[in-house]
């Protein structure tokens, strides 16, 4: 197939406009942001583990979330 649009183009050819349009919106609003949140929170946990390893236990939730936000901002630029 020589159309641009990746998943949208394939779904449009196979199943029509409604399903491909719905998938594009769900992917943009739910799937990609949730995926990025999971990746950045996991990365923040791994980055913070050596810092808080000296008997303090896990990094505080707020510290992990702020680190994840910093990663998201860096990825956005």
N, C-alpha and C positions, 0 to 999 in steps of 0.2 A: 504494500500500500504506500503510495507516495504523497499522502496528506500529512500536514503538520497537526499537532494537537495531542500526540501520544495516546493516552488511555481514552480520552474523549473521542478521538477520531475512530479508534477501533470499536468502541461501544456504539458509536453512532452508526457505523456500518452494520454491526451485528444486530443491534436491538432497537435502533431508532432514536429519535430526538429526546423523548421524555426521559428515558433511562440515562442517556449520556449527560444530559443537562443536570439531572438530579445527582449523578455521581460527581460531576464537576463541583457542584456547590457543597456537597457533603465532604468531599475531599478538601476543599478550600477552608471550610468553616470548622470541621471537626477533626479529620484524620491528620492533616499536616501539623496543626498547632499542638495536638495531643502528642504526636510523635516527637516534635521538637521539645516539648516540656519534659517528656520522659528522658530524652537523651541528655538535656542540660541538667536536670536534677540528678541523674546518675553520675554524670561527669563531676558535678559539684560535690557529691558524696565522696567520690574517689579522691578528689583534690583535697578535701577537708579531713579525710581520715588520718593522714600522717600528722597533721597539725593538732588534732584533738585526741591523739592516741595515748598520751601520757597519763592514763588513769581517768580522764574526764568522760570516757565513753564516746558515744557518737557526737558529731557536731550538732549544735542546736538547730532546730528546724528553721528558724529565722535566718541563720547564717547560711545554711544550704540554699534556701530560696533566694536570698540576695546574691549569692554567688551564681546561681542559675540565671538570674536576671542579667547579671553582668555578661555572662556567656551569650545570652540571647541578643543583647545589645551589640556585642562584638560580631556576632554572626550576621546581624541585620545590616551592618555597614558595608 
